[in-house]
Amino acid sequence: MSIVINGEQIGATEAASLVRMLCHDAEEMAGQFHNMNRSVKFRANWPDEYLFAQAEWKNFVEAVRLMYAKRLGDPKCPPAEARKMHLAMVLQTMAEQGAEKDPRIQLAPGTQQFEGDRFENKKIIEQFGKQSNTFKDLLLGSARYH
């Protein structure tokens, strides 16, 4: 089985590899997000960078697409790398066609949401506390009071 993109036949194995590349880069960006200035509550909910990246990578797909587009516009980008990024973007777009729009907020480097904000982190603590709000912690917390 193959997919034709711009007159080029892409095998299913290569197509899957290219989509995995884009997803992996989104996971990497999620890891960068995790390492930024996050609130104590965020850290309580997501202490492990890798678990966060595996669970939340879809919030960073658009940022990866923008990164690829920027690199594609760079004349110093090697043609083989440019081909891979272009095909990954096309394949990811094709995979989304006909599917319901993903409602996740897309986060990108260089934005306040991505970088984090000390004032916002302080407000989160004031309004919501420092404790984790995972189901397990909520369940254990409610068991203590009964």
KASULSUL-V619028 format. One record per residue. N is the residue number from 1. RES is the residue in one letter. SS is DSSP state (alpha for helix, beta for strand, coil for the rest). PSI is psi as a letter, one per 30 degrees, with the letter a starting at -180 (* if undefined). Layout:
n=N res=RES ss=SS psi=PSI
n=N res=RES ss=SS psi=PSI
This chain:
n=1 res=M ss=coil psi=k
n=2 res=S ss=beta psi=l
n=3 res=I ss=beta psi=k
n=4 res=V ss=beta psi=k
n=5 res=I ss=beta psi=j
n=6 res=N ss=coil psi=h
n=7 res=G ss=coil psi=f
n=8 res=E ss=beta psi=k
n=9 res=Q ss=beta psi=k
n=10 res=I ss=beta psi=k
n=11 res=G ss=beta psi=l
n=12 res=A ss=alpha psi=e
n=13 res=T ss=alpha psi=e
n=14 res=E ss=alpha psi=e
n=15 res=A ss=alpha psi=e
n=16 res=A ss=alpha psi=e
n=17 res=S ss=alpha psi=e
n=18 res=L ss=alpha psi=e
n=19 res=V ss=alpha psi=e
n=20 res=R ss=alpha psi=e
n=21 res=M ss=alpha psi=e
n=22 res=L ss=alpha psi=e
n=23 res=C ss=alpha psi=e
n=24 res=H ss=alpha psi=e
n=25 res=D ss=alpha psi=e
n=26 res=A ss=alpha psi=e
n=27 res=E ss=alpha psi=e
n=28 res=E ss=alpha psi=e
n=29 res=M ss=alpha psi=e
n=30 res=A ss=alpha psi=e
n=31 res=G ss=alpha psi=e
n=32 res=Q ss=alpha psi=e
n=33 res=F ss=alpha psi=e
n=34 res=H ss=alpha psi=e
n=35 res=N ss=coil psi=g
n=36 res=M ss=coil psi=a
n=37 res=N ss=coil psi=i
n=38 res=R ss=coil psi=l
n=39 res=S ss=coil psi=l
n=40 res=V ss=alpha psi=e
n=41 res=K ss=alpha psi=e
n=42 res=F ss=alpha psi=e
n=43 res=R ss=alpha psi=e
n=44 res=A ss=alpha psi=e
n=45 res=N ss=alpha psi=e
n=46 res=W ss=coil psi=i
n=47 res=P ss=coil psi=f
n=48 res=D ss=coil psi=j
n=49 res=E ss=alpha psi=e
n=50 res=Y ss=alpha psi=e
n=51 res=L ss=alpha psi=e
n=52 res=F ss=alpha psi=e
n=53 res=A ss=alpha psi=e
n=54 res=Q ss=alpha psi=e
n=55 res=A ss=alpha psi=e
n=56 res=E ss=alpha psi=g
n=57 res=W ss=alpha psi=f
n=58 res=K ss=alpha psi=f
n=59 res=N ss=alpha psi=f
n=60 res=F ss=alpha psi=g
n=61 res=V ss=alpha psi=e
n=62 res=E ss=alpha psi=e
n=63 res=A ss=alpha psi=e
n=64 res=V ss=alpha psi=e
n=65 res=R ss=alpha psi=e
n=66 res=L ss=alpha psi=e
n=67 res=M ss=alpha psi=e
n=68 res=Y ss=alpha psi=e
n=69 res=A ss=alpha psi=e
n=70 res=K ss=alpha psi=e
n=71 res=R ss=alpha psi=e
n=72 res=L ss=alpha psi=f
n=73 res=G ss=coil psi=f
n=74 res=D ss=coil psi=j
n=75 res=P ss=coil psi=f
n=76 res=K ss=coil psi=f
n=77 res=C ss=coil psi=k
n=78 res=P ss=coil psi=k
n=79 res=P ss=alpha psi=e
n=80 res=A ss=alpha psi=e
n=81 res=E ss=alpha psi=e
n=82 res=A ss=alpha psi=e
n=83 res=R ss=alpha psi=e
n=84 res=K ss=alpha psi=e
n=85 res=M ss=alpha psi=e
n=86 res=H ss=alpha psi=e
n=87 res=L ss=alpha psi=e
n=88 res=A ss=alpha psi=e
n=89 res=M ss=alpha psi=e
n=90 res=V ss=alpha psi=e
n=91 res=L ss=alpha psi=e
n=92 res=Q ss=alpha psi=e
n=93 res=T ss=alpha psi=e
n=94 res=M ss=alpha psi=e
n=95 res=A ss=alpha psi=e
n=96 res=E ss=alpha psi=f
n=97 res=Q ss=coil psi=k
n=98 res=G ss=coil psi=f
n=99 res=A ss=coil psi=l
n=100 res=E ss=coil psi=k
n=101 res=K ss=coil psi=k
n=102 res=D ss=coil psi=k
n=103 res=P ss=coil psi=g
n=104 res=R ss=coil psi=k
n=105 res=I ss=coil psi=k
n=106 res=Q ss=coil psi=k
n=107 res=L ss=coil psi=k
n=108 res=A ss=coil psi=k
n=109 res=P ss=coil psi=l
n=110 res=G ss=coil psi=f
n=111 res=T ss=coil psi=l
n=112 res=Q ss=alpha psi=e
n=113 res=Q ss=alpha psi=e
n=114 res=F ss=alpha psi=e
n=115 res=E ss=alpha psi=e
n=116 res=G ss=coil psi=l
n=117 res=D ss=coil psi=k
n=118 res=R ss=alpha psi=e
n=119 res=F ss=alpha psi=e
n=120 res=E ss=alpha psi=e
n=121 res=N ss=alpha psi=e
n=122 res=K ss=alpha psi=e
n=123 res=K ss=alpha psi=e
n=124 res=I ss=alpha psi=e
n=125 res=I ss=alpha psi=e
n=126 res=E ss=alpha psi=e
n=127 res=Q ss=alpha psi=e
n=128 res=F ss=alpha psi=f
n=129 res=G ss=coil psi=a
n=130 res=K ss=coil psi=f
n=131 res=Q ss=coil psi=l
n=132 res=S ss=coil psi=l
n=133 res=N ss=coil psi=h
n=134 res=T ss=coil psi=l
n=135 res=F ss=alpha psi=e
n=136 res=K ss=alpha psi=e
n=137 res=D ss=alpha psi=e
n=138 res=L ss=alpha psi=e
n=139 res=L ss=alpha psi=e
n=140 res=L ss=alpha psi=e
n=141 res=G ss=alpha psi=e
n=142 res=S ss=alpha psi=f
n=143 res=A ss=alpha psi=f
n=144 res=R ss=alpha psi=f
n=145 res=Y ss=coil psi=g
n=146 res=H ss=coil psi=*
